[in-house]
Amino acid sequence: MNRIVVIGASAAGLAAVETLRREGYEGALTLVGDEPVAPYDRPPLSKQVLSNEWAPERLELRPTDDLTALGLDLRLGVAATGLELADRTVRLADGTELPYDGLIVATGVRPRRLPGEGAHVLRTLDDALTLRDRLGPGLRLVVVGAGFLGAEAAAVAWRLGARVTLLEPAPVPMAHAVGTEVGEMLTGAHLERGVDLRCGVGVSEVTEDGVLLTDGRVIDADEVLVAVGSQPNTEWLEGSGLAVGDGVVCDEYCEAARNVYAAGDVARWYNPLFGVSMRIEHRTNAAEQGMAAARNLLRPDARKPFAPVPYFWSDQYDMKIQAYGYLRGHDEVAVVDGDLGERKFVVAYRTGDRVTGALAVGMPPKAIRQWRQAIAAGAAWDEAVRTEVSPTGA
């Protein structure tokens, strides 16, 4: 294999090219990114960057010298526009055609938007800096979507003195992922600080004055942030022959076609640990999957299934939230340590007869570590969760 192309100068793409070099690949290696800057870290955008605690330079994933040492053909500020599997070439927006022997797709996701103009989204460094420059005491901010991204941004804006209205279509924020009781606990953290959290509210469009709700009411705002999820960047693959369905569809090795792999937020792969196809939009998974895809591409005779226990974290107000596993679609939640009311606890999640997830708030890492081990081992629920622990419901 003499020519490998990685599309997406992201955490996953960077992990892939670094792994290829570390594993001994000496051939031509091209890294393509649609943003004009070198790979940077995204989780701090909604936290340290938005709050002005970090300068943008702190986001750089690697110093320039480290990137140079990789011997990359680095193409920044240019997007991929097409893929020809038969010819093994990638087309770029500048008209360039890149031939490859191996390809890794790490093009990530983009924010979903609402009808209307003028709303902020929060995905790129420019997005974060633009919103940061608007935030301040007395500013009326409407955040549409109370998932982790919207909740983090709302918490930062509140801390900076903004008057925050947080709108969520579901009855309880994030209940589909973390469970009703945990969602209600997170709701309380917003309400007690004076954030105007409204659940069961739909937004039909963004207007010059704020947002128009589906029931016809208008909520005035100086600024609007839309945080209603994301879409995988797969349009450039239309007609390529790759299977695309809420991401690039891959097998357990992250392979989408012969010598074509995917990694990071854009990859939908079969995780044999949980027995389901999943797409994970978390920073840790991006790096781990980039490494796994690179190794499997480089050594097809020694491939290993990518079967991680996903991990994510979130900082909201004074709460540190950590979670392991695959929480969606769970059947039961049980408090296994601490107390929900004190916002210091660990909850475990059951799917079928197995422990498939755990989430901790305000607890030391060791409190949840044993649950990660239980998830990785496929532990039976009845054996892992003490019988005296009363379930809180799904």
Secondary structure as the mmCIF struct_conf table of DSSP 4:
data_model
#
loop_
_struct_conf.conf_type_id
_struct_conf.id
_struct_conf.beg_label_comp_id
_struct_conf.beg_label_asym_id
_struct_conf.beg_label_seq_id
_struct_conf.end_label_comp_id
_struct_conf.end_label_asym_id
_struct_conf.end_label_seq_id
STRN STRN1 ARG A 3 ILE A 7
BEND BEND1 SER A 10 SER A 10
HELX_RH_AL_P HELX_RH_AL_P1 ALA A 11 ARG A 22
TURN_TY1_P TURN_TY1_P1 GLU A 23 GLY A 24
BEND BEND2 GLY A 27 GLY A 27
STRN STRN2 ALA A 28 GLY A 33
BEND BEND3 ASP A 34 VAL A 37
STRN STRN3 TYR A 40 TYR A 40
HELX_RH_3T_P HELX_RH_3T_P1 PRO A 43 SER A 46
TURN_TY1_P TURN_TY1_P2 LYS A 47 ASN A 52
BEND BEND4 GLU A 53 TRP A 54
HELX_RH_3T_P HELX_RH_3T_P2 PRO A 56 LEU A 59
STRN STRN4 GLU A 60 GLU A 60
BEND BEND5 LEU A 61 ARG A 62
HELX_RH_AL_P HELX_RH_AL_P2 THR A 64 ALA A 69
TURN_TY1_P TURN_TY1_P3 LEU A 70 GLY A 71
STRN STRN5 ASP A 73 LEU A 76
BEND BEND6 GLY A 77 GLY A 77
STRN STRN6 ALA A 80 GLU A 84
TURN_TY1_P TURN_TY1_P4 LEU A 85 ARG A 88
STRN STRN7 THR A 89 LEU A 92
TURN_TY1_P TURN_TY1_P5 ALA A 93 ASP A 94
BEND BEND7 GLY A 95 GLY A 95
STRN STRN8 GLU A 97 PRO A 99
BEND BEND8 ASP A 101 ASP A 101
STRN STRN9 GLY A 102 VAL A 105
STRN STRN10 VAL A 109 PRO A 111
BEND BEND9 PRO A 115 GLU A 117
STRN STRN11 HIS A 120 HIS A 120
BEND BEND10 ARG A 123 THR A 124
HELX_RH_AL_P HELX_RH_AL_P3 LEU A 125 ARG A 132
TURN_TY1_P TURN_TY1_P6 ASP A 133 ARG A 134
TURN_TY1_P TURN_TY1_P7 PRO A 137 GLY A 138
STRN STRN12 ARG A 140 VAL A 144
BEND BEND11 GLY A 147 GLY A 147
HELX_RH_AL_P HELX_RH_AL_P4 PHE A 148 ARG A 159
TURN_TY1_P TURN_TY1_P8 LEU A 160 GLY A 161
STRN STRN13 ARG A 163 GLU A 168
BEND BEND12 PRO A 169 VAL A 172
TURN_TY1_P TURN_TY1_P9 PRO A 173 MET A 174
HELX_RH_AL_P HELX_RH_AL_P5 ALA A 175 VAL A 178
HELX_RH_AL_P HELX_RH_AL_P6 THR A 180 LEU A 191
TURN_TY1_P TURN_TY1_P10 GLU A 192 GLY A 194
STRN STRN14 ASP A 196 CYS A 199
BEND BEND13 GLY A 200 GLY A 200
STRN STRN15 VAL A 203 VAL A 206
BEND BEND14 GLU A 208 ASP A 209
STRN STRN16 GLY A 210 LEU A 213
TURN_TY1_P TURN_TY1_P11 THR A 214 ASP A 215
BEND BEND15 GLY A 216 GLY A 216
STRN STRN17 VAL A 218 ASP A 220
BEND BEND16 ASP A 222 ASP A 222
STRN STRN18 GLU A 223 VAL A 226
BEND BEND17 VAL A 228 VAL A 228
STRN STRN19 SER A 230 PRO A 232
BEND BEND18 ASN A 233 ASN A 233
HELX_RH_3T_P HELX_RH_3T_P3 GLU A 235 LEU A 237
TURN_TY1_P TURN_TY1_P12 GLU A 238 GLY A 239
BEND BEND19 SER A 240 GLY A 241
STRN STRN20 VAL A 244 VAL A 244
BEND BEND20 GLY A 245 GLY A 247
STRN STRN21 VAL A 248 CYS A 250
TURN_TY1_P TURN_TY1_P13 GLU A 252 TYR A 253
BEND BEND21 CYS A 254 CYS A 254
STRN STRN22 GLU A 255 ALA A 257
TURN_TY1_P TURN_TY1_P14 ARG A 258 ASN A 259
STRN STRN23 VAL A 260 ALA A 262
HELX_RH_3T_P HELX_RH_3T_P4 GLY A 264 VAL A 266
STRN STRN24 ALA A 267 ASN A 271
TURN_TY1_P TURN_TY1_P15 PRO A 272 GLY A 275
STRN STRN25 VAL A 276 MET A 278
HELX_RH_AL_P HELX_RH_AL_P7 ARG A 283 LEU A 298
HELX_RH_3T_P HELX_RH_3T_P5 PRO A 300 ALA A 302
STRN STRN26 TYR A 311 GLN A 316
TURN_TY1_P TURN_TY1_P16 TYR A 317 ASP A 318
STRN STRN27 MET A 319 GLY A 325
TURN_TY1_P TURN_TY1_P17 ARG A 328 GLY A 329
BEND BEND22 ASP A 331 ASP A 331
STRN STRN28 GLU A 332 ASP A 339
TURN_TY1_P TURN_TY1_P18 LEU A 340 ARG A 343
STRN STRN29 LYS A 344 THR A 351
TURN_TY1_P TURN_TY1_P19 GLY A 352 ASP A 353
STRN STRN30 ARG A 354 VAL A 361
BEND BEND23 GLY A 362 GLY A 362
HELX_RH_AL_P HELX_RH_AL_P8 PRO A 365 ALA A 376
TURN_TY1_P TURN_TY1_P20 ALA A 377 GLY A 378
STRN STRN31 ALA A 380 ALA A 380
HELX_RH_AL_P HELX_RH_AL_P9 TRP A 381 ALA A 384
BEND BEND24 VAL A 385 VAL A 385
TURN_TY1_P TURN_TY1_P21 THR A 387 GLU A 388
BEND BEND25 VAL A 389 VAL A 389
HELX_LH_PP_P HELX_LH_PP_P1 SER A 390 SER A 390
STRN STRN32 PRO A 391 PRO A 391
#
